[in-house]
Amino acid sequence: MVDGAGRILAAAPFAALQRLHPGEPVQDLRPAWILPGLVDLHAHLPQYSAVALDGLELLPWLENHIFPLEAGFADPEAAVPAARLFFAHQLAWGTTTSVAYLTVHQEAADRAFREAEACGIRAILGKVMMDRHCPDALREDTAASLAQSAELCETWHGRDGGRLGYAFTPRFAPVCSMDLMAGLSREAEKHGAWIQTHLSENLDEIARVRELFPEARDYTDVYARAGMLGPRTLLGHCIHLSEGERAVLREAGATLVHCPRSNAFIKSGIMPLRQWLAEGHRVGLASDVGGGPSLDLWGEMAAACDQSKQRWAERRAQLRRLEALDLDADARGRVAEALGLHAHAPITPVEAFHLATLGGARALGLERTIGSLEPGKDADFIVLDPRAADPLADRAVLRPEEVLSRCIYRSTPGMVQAAYVRGRRVHGR
């Protein structure tokens, strides 16, 4: 039950709501499910047209495909159709909260925000910032980058009662000076905005950071020195983190954003998701288009499950080899613990769905507003017909978690019949 302001008044089975609130207008959506809207914590709006261009690792992929594409957004009108299509496709897959990178161009970023405002999606966007070691067409003056980002933040952060938000967006440390990163950290704190960037995605990237910042202990320390780490910091990928880095991130309360299909596509590696969760990190899920092939967050849930199974299988094989060694039980146990062989149990589809809903909301500090269907929260929800993912729907008798699993592994474009933000339909019928 939703009130006129788009907040959830009550959430209960259909018959119970009908009994408790007789006479209220009812929309019967059965046999569809009503689920929380999905939260995509990391994607690149201007890169959507570059999806599925395979063959390269991160740094050459950026240089050959992404930087030339993003340079085209110097024409601000290029952002209008790109943003319109991007948000429409996110909503069609059930994503009601979009966290996305734009380009370095202020006017194009403003156009993207206007499209988000018009289409009704909940969006946290940011103009990319980079002031060194990048193509001339994309390299910014440090002071101008900070000023333009601050102006966009002042215009859009908190717009429409908080439906729109701003994230200061340094692309990643190799293309940002310390002055830029320290400056944006101050601006983000001043405005109560988010910070989004990349961390520890690719081994060559990590080596580049080591060369550029020899005074830092590690990649994470670069961001720590700049004051970028905190509970409103979203860090994409976070695959190759050391124990020391993880301790710093955990203490800061930063979010590690899992991008499973992008990690595989660009040959970056597999995030040890179960281990990061067991250590107490905040973790969310993301499509990472254009490294990721699609805005289908259901497919990311499936990939997260499958990659965690792969890590578990690899660790089990290591344990079997360890058991074959001539070691006593205590020694085997110590070696297994040192290798982390027991810390990689596969995550379940239900856990993956949590990462894409309430987990994403918590990553943004919005768990009191979105992420689940509870009274008092905004009515951000989707209407999902599980029959679209199940050719045997009329004959199979499945538990709810089994139906959810089938939707995750067999997602189809028509599965999401409608999407709502604050009780307003923004997609479908």
VEXSEBA-439507 format. One record per residue (C-alpha): z, y, x; residue in one letter. Coordinates in steps of 0.1 Angstrom, whole numbers, plus 2048, in hexadecimal, padded with zeros to 3 digits. Example, Ala and Ser with C-alpha at 12.3 -4.5 7.8 and 13.67 -1.06 7.14 Angstrom:
VEXSEBA-439507
+-----+-----+-----+---+
!  pz !  py !  px ! r !
+-----+-----+-----+---+
! 84E ! 7D3 ! 87B ! A !
! 847 ! 7F5 ! 889 ! S !
+-----+-----+-----+---+
***
This chain:
VEXSEBA-439507
+-----+-----+-----+---+
!  pz !  py !  px ! r !
+-----+-----+-----+---+
! 800 ! 800 ! 800 ! M !
! 7F5 ! 822 ! 80E ! V !
! 800 ! 845 ! 804 ! D !
! 7EA ! 864 ! 801 ! G !
! 7F1 ! 86E ! 825 ! A !
! 7E4 ! 84D ! 832 ! G !
! 805 ! 83D ! 83A ! R !
! 810 ! 81A ! 832 ! I !
! 829 ! 81A ! 815 ! L !
! 82D ! 7F4 ! 813 ! A !
! 81F ! 7D4 ! 822 ! A !
! 823 ! 7B3 ! 80F ! A !
! 810 ! 797 ! 7FF ! P !
! 7F9 ! 7A3 ! 7E3 ! F !
! 80D ! 794 ! 7C6 ! A !
! 82E ! 7A3 ! 7D3 ! A !
! 81F ! 7C6 ! 7D6 ! L !
! 810 ! 7C3 ! 7B3 ! Q !
! 832 ! 7B9 ! 7A5 ! R !
! 845 ! 7D5 ! 7B8 ! L !
! 82C ! 7F0 ! 7B0 ! H !
! 81D ! 7E9 ! 78E ! P !
! 803 ! 802 ! 782 ! G !
! 7F8 ! 80C ! 7A5 ! E !
! 7D2 ! 80B ! 7AC ! P !
! 7C9 ! 7EA ! 7BE ! V !
! 7AC ! 7E1 ! 7D3 ! Q !
! 7A9 ! 7BB ! 7D5 ! D !
! 79A ! 7B1 ! 7F7 ! L !
! 7A0 ! 78C ! 7F5 ! R !
! 797 ! 775 ! 807 ! P !
! 795 ! 78F ! 823 ! A !
! 7B2 ! 796 ! 83A ! W !
! 7C2 ! 7B8 ! 840 ! I !
! 7CB ! 7BB ! 865 ! L !
! 7D5 ! 7D8 ! 87C ! P !
! 7B9 ! 7EB ! 88B ! G !
! 7B0 ! 7E2 ! 8AF ! L !
! 7B9 ! 7F8 ! 8CD ! V !
! 79F ! 7F9 ! 8E9 ! D !
! 7B1 ! 809 ! 906 ! L !
! 795 ! 80D ! 91F ! H !
! 770 ! 813 ! 91A ! A !
! 755 ! 82A ! 927 ! H !
! 742 ! 83B ! 90B ! L !
! 724 ! 848 ! 91F ! P !
! 71F ! 825 ! 92F ! Q !
! 718 ! 813 ! 90E ! Y !
! 6F3 ! 813 ! 915 ! S !
! 6F8 ! 803 ! 937 ! A !
! 709 ! 7E3 ! 92A ! V !
! 6FE ! 7C1 ! 938 ! A !
! 6ED ! 7CE ! 957 ! L !
! 6F8 ! 7B1 ! 96D ! D !
! 6F7 ! 7A9 ! 992 ! G !
! 70D ! 7C2 ! 9A3 ! L !
! 731 ! 7C7 ! 9AC ! E !
! 745 ! 7E6 ! 9A3 ! L !
! 73B ! 800 ! 9BD ! L !
! 715 ! 7F9 ! 9BF ! P !
! 715 ! 7F5 ! 999 ! W !
! 723 ! 818 ! 996 ! L !
! 70A ! 827 ! 9AF ! E !
! 6EB ! 816 ! 9A1 ! N !
! 6F2 ! 815 ! 97B ! H !
! 70F ! 82B ! 970 ! I !
! 70D ! 84B ! 984 ! F !
! 6E8 ! 851 ! 97C ! P !
! 6EF ! 84B ! 957 ! L !
! 70D ! 861 ! 955 ! E !
! 6FA ! 87E ! 966 ! A !
! 6E5 ! 880 ! 947 ! G !
! 702 ! 88D ! 933 ! F !
! 6FD ! 8AE ! 944 ! A !
! 6EA ! 8B4 ! 924 ! D !
! 707 ! 8B5 ! 90C ! P !
! 6F0 ! 8AA ! 8EF ! E !
! 6EE ! 888 ! 900 ! A !
! 712 ! 882 ! 8F6 ! A !
! 70C ! 885 ! 8D1 ! V !
! 6F7 ! 866 ! 8C9 ! P !
! 70A ! 853 ! 8E5 ! A !
! 72C ! 85A ! 8D6 ! A !
! 720 ! 855 ! 8B2 ! R !
! 713 ! 832 ! 8BA ! L !
! 731 ! 829 ! 8D0 ! F !
! 74B ! 832 ! 8B6 ! F !
! 737 ! 821 ! 89A ! A !
! 734 ! 801 ! 8AD ! H !
! 759 ! 801 ! 8B6 ! Q !
! 763 ! 806 ! 891 ! L !
! 74A ! 7EA ! 887 ! A !
! 75D ! 7D2 ! 89E ! W !
! 77F ! 7DD ! 890 ! G !
! 78A ! 7F6 ! 8AB ! T !
! 79C ! 813 ! 89A ! T !
! 7AB ! 822 ! 8BA ! T !
! 793 ! 829 ! 8D6 ! S !
! 79E ! 834 ! 8F9 ! V !
! 77F ! 83E ! 90D ! A !
! 772 ! 84F ! 92C ! Y !
! 757 ! 869 ! 928 ! L !
! 744 ! 87A ! 945 ! T !
! 74C ! 897 ! 95B ! V !
! 73A ! 8AF ! 944 ! H !
! 750 ! 8C5 ! 92E ! Q !
! 737 ! 8CD ! 913 ! E !
! 72D ! 8A9 ! 90F ! A !
! 752 ! 89F ! 90D ! A !
! 757 ! 8B9 ! 8F1 ! D !
! 739 ! 8AB ! 8DE ! R !
! 748 ! 888 ! 8E1 ! A !
! 769 ! 894 ! 8D3 ! F !
! 757 ! 8A5 ! 8B6 ! R !
! 747 ! 883 ! 8AD ! E !
! 768 ! 872 ! 8AE ! A !
! 777 ! 88D ! 898 ! E !
! 75A ! 889 ! 87F ! A !
! 759 ! 863 ! 87D ! C !
! 77E ! 85E ! 877 ! G !
! 787 ! 847 ! 894 ! I !
! 7A8 ! 84B ! 8A6 ! R !
! 79D ! 855 ! 8C9 ! A !
! 7AC ! 85E ! 8EB ! I !
! 791 ! 86B ! 902 ! L !
! 78E ! 87C ! 923 ! G !
! 775 ! 88E ! 939 ! K !
! 770 ! 87B ! 959 ! V !
! 77C ! 88D ! 978 ! M !
! 76F ! 888 ! 99B ! M !
! 76C ! 8A0 ! 9B8 ! D !
! 760 ! 88C ! 9D6 ! R !
! 74D ! 86E ! 9E2 ! H !
! 735 ! 86D ! 9C4 ! C !
! 712 ! 879 ! 9BD ! P !
! 70C ! 89F ! 9BF ! D !
! 703 ! 8A0 ! 99A ! A !
! 725 ! 893 ! 990 ! L !
! 73B ! 8A2 ! 9AB ! R !
! 753 ! 8BD ! 99D ! E !
! 765 ! 8DA ! 9AD ! D !
! 78A ! 8D1 ! 9AC ! T !
! 796 ! 8F0 ! 99B ! A !
! 77A ! 8F0 ! 982 ! A !
! 780 ! 8CB ! 979 ! S !
! 7A5 ! 8D2 ! 972 ! L !
! 79E ! 8F1 ! 95E ! A !
! 783 ! 8E1 ! 948 ! Q !
! 799 ! 8C2 ! 942 ! S !
! 7B6 ! 8D8 ! 939 ! A !
! 7A0 ! 8EC ! 921 ! E !
! 794 ! 8CD ! 910 ! L !
! 7B8 ! 8C0 ! 90D ! C !
! 7C3 ! 8E1 ! 8FD ! E !
! 7A7 ! 8DF ! 8E4 ! T !
! 7A9 ! 8BA ! 8DA ! W !
! 7CB ! 8AB ! 8E3 ! H !
! 7DF ! 8A5 ! 8C3 ! G !
! 7C2 ! 8B0 ! 8AD ! R !
! 7C2 ! 8A4 ! 888 ! D !
! 7E7 ! 89C ! 889 ! G !
! 7E4 ! 887 ! 8A9 ! G !
! 7C6 ! 872 ! 89F ! R !
! 7B4 ! 880 ! 8BD ! L !
! 7C4 ! 882 ! 8E0 ! G !
! 7BB ! 88A ! 903 ! Y !
! 7BD ! 876 ! 923 ! A !
! 7B9 ! 886 ! 945 ! F !
! 79F ! 86F ! 955 ! T !
! 79B ! 86C ! 97B ! P !
! 781 ! 851 ! 97E ! R !
! 793 ! 840 ! 99B ! F !
! 7A3 ! 849 ! 9BC ! A !
! 784 ! 846 ! 9D2 ! P !
! 773 ! 863 ! 9C1 ! V !
! 791 ! 879 ! 9BC ! C !
! 7A4 ! 890 ! 9D5 ! S !
! 7CA ! 890 ! 9D6 ! M !
! 7C9 ! 8B4 ! 9CA ! D !
! 7B5 ! 8AA ! 9AB ! L !
! 7CC ! 88D ! 9A3 ! M !
! 7EC ! 8A1 ! 9A8 ! A !
! 7DE ! 8BD ! 993 ! G !
! 7D4 ! 8A8 ! 976 ! L !
! 7F6 ! 897 ! 976 ! S !
! 806 ! 8B9 ! 971 ! R !
! 7EE ! 8C2 ! 955 ! E !
! 7F4 ! 8A1 ! 944 ! A !
! 81A ! 8A5 ! 945 ! E !
! 817 ! 8C9 ! 939 ! K !
! 802 ! 8BF ! 91A ! H !
! 813 ! 89D ! 913 ! G !
! 7F1 ! 88D ! 918 ! A !
! 7E7 ! 86B ! 926 ! W !
! 7D8 ! 862 ! 948 ! I !
! 7BE ! 847 ! 94B ! Q !
! 7AE ! 839 ! 96A ! T !
! 7A5 ! 819 ! 97C ! H !
! 7BB ! 805 ! 994 ! L !
! 7B6 ! 7E7 ! 9AA ! S !
! 796 ! 7DB ! 999 ! E !
! 781 ! 7D0 ! 9B7 ! N !
! 789 ! 7C6 ! 9DA ! L !
! 76F ! 7DD ! 9E9 ! D !
! 77E ! 7FA ! 9D4 ! E !
! 7A1 ! 7F2 ! 9E2 ! I !
! 793 ! 7F2 ! A06 ! A !
! 783 ! 814 ! 9FF ! R !
! 7A4 ! 822 ! 9F2 ! V !
! 7B5 ! 816 ! A12 ! R !
! 79B ! 828 ! A27 ! E !
! 79E ! 848 ! A13 ! L !
! 7C3 ! 84A ! A10 ! F !
! 7D2 ! 83B ! A30 ! P !
! 7F3 ! 84B ! A2A ! E !
! 7F9 ! 838 ! A0A ! A !
! 80A ! 816 ! A0A ! R !
! 7F0 ! 808 ! 9F1 ! D !
! 7D9 ! 811 ! 9D5 ! Y !
! 7F6 ! 816 ! 9BC ! T !
! 808 ! 82D ! 9D4 ! D !
! 7EA ! 845 ! 9D4 ! V !
! 7F0 ! 84B ! 9AF ! Y !
! 816 ! 84C ! 9B3 ! A !
! 813 ! 867 ! 9CE ! R !
! 7FD ! 87B ! 9B6 ! A !
! 817 ! 878 ! 99A ! G !
! 7FF ! 865 ! 984 ! M !
! 815 ! 848 ! 97A ! L !
! 82A ! 848 ! 95A ! G !
! 82C ! 839 ! 937 ! P !
! 80D ! 84C ! 92C ! R !
! 7F7 ! 83E ! 949 ! T !
! 7DC ! 825 ! 941 ! L !
! 7D0 ! 811 ! 95F ! L !
! 7B0 ! 7FD ! 95A ! G !
! 7AC ! 7DA ! 96A ! H !
! 7CB ! 7D6 ! 981 ! C !
! 7BF ! 7B5 ! 98E ! I !
! 7C9 ! 7B4 ! 9B2 ! H !
! 7EC ! 7C4 ! 9B2 ! L !
! 806 ! 7BC ! 9CC ! S !
! 82A ! 7B5 ! 9C3 ! E !
! 834 ! 7D7 ! 9D0 ! G !
! 81A ! 7E8 ! 9BB ! E !
! 824 ! 7D6 ! 99C ! R !
! 848 ! 7E0 ! 9A1 ! A !
! 83E ! 805 ! 9A3 ! V !
! 828 ! 802 ! 984 ! L !
! 843 ! 7F0 ! 970 ! R !
! 85D ! 80A ! 979 ! E !
! 845 ! 826 ! 96F ! A !
! 83D ! 815 ! 94D ! G !
! 818 ! 818 ! 953 ! A !
! 800 ! 802 ! 93F ! T !
! 7EA ! 7E8 ! 94F ! L !
! 7CA ! 7E6 ! 93B ! V !
! 7B9 ! 7C3 ! 93B ! H !
! 793 ! 7C4 ! 93A ! C !
! 78A ! 79F ! 93C ! P !
! 765 ! 79E ! 936 ! R !
! 75E ! 7BC ! 94C ! S !
! 773 ! 7AD ! 968 ! N !
! 75D ! 78E ! 966 ! A !
! 73D ! 7A0 ! 962 ! F !
! 741 ! 7B7 ! 981 ! I !
! 750 ! 799 ! 995 ! K !
! 771 ! 7AB ! 99A ! S !
! 789 ! 78E ! 993 ! G !
! 7A1 ! 782 ! 978 ! I !
! 7C0 ! 794 ! 96F ! M !
! 7DF ! 77D ! 971 ! P !
! 7E7 ! 788 ! 94D ! L !
! 804 ! 76F ! 947 ! R !
! 815 ! 779 ! 967 ! Q !
! 812 ! 79E ! 960 ! W !
! 820 ! 799 ! 93D ! L !
! 83C ! 783 ! 94A ! A !
! 846 ! 79E ! 963 ! E !
! 84B ! 7B7 ! 947 ! G !
! 82C ! 7CD ! 94A ! H !
! 81D ! 7DF ! 92D ! R !
! 7FA ! 7D0 ! 928 ! V !
! 7DE ! 7D9 ! 910 ! G !
! 7BB ! 7CC ! 90B ! L !
! 799 ! 7DE ! 90E ! A !
! 774 ! 7D9 ! 90D ! S !
! 76B ! 7EF ! 92B ! D !
! 748 ! 7F5 ! 920 ! V !
! 731 ! 7F8 ! 934 ! G !
! 740 ! 7DF ! 94C ! G !
! 748 ! 7CB ! 92E ! G !
! 72A ! 7BF ! 91A ! P !
! 735 ! 7CA ! 8F7 ! S !
! 74E ! 7DE ! 8E2 ! L !
! 759 ! 7BD ! 8D2 ! D !
! 77E ! 7BC ! 8D9 ! L !
! 780 ! 79A ! 8C9 ! W !
! 76B ! 78D ! 8E5 ! G !
! 783 ! 79D ! 8FE ! E !
! 79F ! 78A ! 8ED ! M !
! 78C ! 76A ! 8F2 ! A !
! 784 ! 772 ! 916 ! A !
! 7A9 ! 77B ! 91D ! A !
! 7B3 ! 759 ! 90F ! C !
! 798 ! 746 ! 922 ! D !
! 79F ! 757 ! 943 ! Q !
! 7C4 ! 750 ! 941 ! S !
! 7BB ! 72B ! 93A ! K !
! 7A5 ! 72C ! 959 ! Q !
! 7C2 ! 739 ! 96F ! R !
! 7D9 ! 71F ! 960 ! W !
! 7C0 ! 703 ! 968 ! A !
! 7BC ! 710 ! 98B ! E !
! 7E2 ! 711 ! 990 ! R !
! 7E6 ! 6EF ! 981 ! R !
! 7CD ! 6E1 ! 99A ! A !
! 7E0 ! 6F1 ! 9B7 ! Q !
! 800 ! 6E1 ! 9AA ! L !
! 7EF ! 6BF ! 9A9 ! R !
! 7E4 ! 6C4 ! 9CD ! R !
! 807 ! 6CF ! 9D6 ! L !
! 816 ! 6B0 ! 9C6 ! E !
! 800 ! 69B ! 9DC ! A !
! 810 ! 6A9 ! 9FC ! L !
! 82C ! 698 ! A0E ! D !
! 847 ! 6B1 ! A03 ! L !
! 868 ! 6AC ! 9F1 ! D !
! 86D ! 6BA ! 9CE ! A !
! 880 ! 6D8 ! 9DA ! D !
! 865 ! 6E2 ! 9F3 ! A !
! 849 ! 6DD ! 9D9 ! R !
! 85D ! 6F3 ! 9C1 ! G !
! 861 ! 70F ! 9DB ! R !
! 83C ! 70E ! 9E4 ! V !
! 832 ! 70E ! 9BF ! A !
! 848 ! 72C ! 9B8 ! E !
! 83B ! 73F ! 9D6 ! A !
! 817 ! 739 ! 9CA ! L !
! 820 ! 743 ! 9A7 ! G !
! 813 ! 722 ! 999 ! L !
! 829 ! 722 ! 97B ! H !
! 823 ! 746 ! 970 ! A !
! 800 ! 741 ! 960 ! H !
! 804 ! 730 ! 93F ! A !
! 7E6 ! 739 ! 929 ! P !
! 7EB ! 754 ! 910 ! I !
! 7E4 ! 74B ! 8EB ! T !
! 7CC ! 75B ! 8D3 ! P !
! 7EA ! 76A ! 8C0 ! V !
! 7F6 ! 77A ! 8E1 ! E !
! 7D3 ! 788 ! 8E8 ! A !
! 7D2 ! 797 ! 8C5 ! F !
! 7F3 ! 7A7 ! 8CB ! H !
! 7E6 ! 7B7 ! 8EB ! L !
! 7C9 ! 7C5 ! 8D7 ! A !
! 7DF ! 7D4 ! 8BB ! T !
! 804 ! 7DB ! 8BF ! L !
! 802 ! 7D6 ! 8E5 ! G !
! 7E8 ! 7F1 ! 8E7 ! G !
! 7FC ! 808 ! 8D1 ! A !
! 81B ! 803 ! 8E7 ! R !
! 805 ! 80B ! 906 ! A !
! 7FD ! 82D ! 8F6 ! L !
! 821 ! 833 ! 8EA ! G !
! 814 ! 832 ! 8C7 ! L !
! 825 ! 812 ! 8BB ! E !
! 837 ! 826 ! 8A0 ! R !
! 816 ! 832 ! 893 ! T !
! 7FD ! 816 ! 896 ! I !
! 7F9 ! 7F2 ! 8A2 ! G !
! 808 ! 7DF ! 884 ! S !
! 80A ! 7E1 ! 85E ! L !
! 82D ! 7EE ! 859 ! E !
! 83A ! 809 ! 840 ! P !
! 83A ! 82B ! 84F ! G !
! 81D ! 825 ! 867 ! K !
! 7FA ! 834 ! 863 ! D !
! 7E3 ! 81D ! 84F ! A !
! 7CB ! 814 ! 86B ! D !
! 7BF ! 7F2 ! 861 ! F !
! 7A0 ! 7DC ! 85E ! I !
! 794 ! 7C5 ! 843 ! V !
! 788 ! 7A4 ! 852 ! L !
! 776 ! 788 ! 841 ! D !
! 77F ! 769 ! 856 ! P !
! 763 ! 755 ! 844 ! R !
! 74A ! 768 ! 85A ! A !
! 758 ! 756 ! 879 ! A !
! 75C ! 734 ! 868 ! D !
! 73E ! 720 ! 85B ! P !
! 757 ! 707 ! 84B ! L !
! 76D ! 721 ! 83B ! A !
! 76A ! 712 ! 818 ! D !
! 775 ! 6EF ! 825 ! R !
! 78C ! 6F5 ! 842 ! A !
! 7B1 ! 6F9 ! 83C ! V !
! 7BF ! 70D ! 859 ! L !
! 7E0 ! 71E ! 862 ! R !
! 7DE ! 744 ! 866 ! P !
! 7DF ! 742 ! 88C ! E !
! 7C3 ! 729 ! 88B ! E !
! 7AE ! 741 ! 876 ! V !
! 7B5 ! 75D ! 88E ! L !
! 7AB ! 747 ! 8AB ! S !
! 78A ! 73F ! 89B ! R !
! 784 ! 764 ! 894 ! C !
! 78B ! 76C ! 8B8 ! I !
! 774 ! 751 ! 8C6 ! Y !
! 759 ! 754 ! 8AC ! R !
! 758 ! 77A ! 8A6 ! S !
! 739 ! 787 ! 895 ! T !
! 72E ! 7AA ! 88D ! P !
! 732 ! 7A5 ! 867 ! G !
! 756 ! 798 ! 86A ! M !
! 766 ! 7BA ! 866 ! V !
! 75D ! 7C6 ! 843 ! Q !
! 76F ! 7E8 ! 845 ! A !
! 784 ! 7FD ! 85B ! A !
! 79D ! 817 ! 851 ! Y !
! 7AF ! 833 ! 864 ! V !
! 7CC ! 843 ! 853 ! R !
! 7C1 ! 832 ! 833 ! G !
! 79E ! 841 ! 834 ! R !
! 781 ! 829 ! 836 ! R !
! 76E ! 831 ! 855 ! V !
! 758 ! 812 ! 856 ! H !
! 74A ! 7F9 ! 83D ! G !
! 74D ! 7F6 ! 818 ! R !
+-----+-----+-----+---+
***
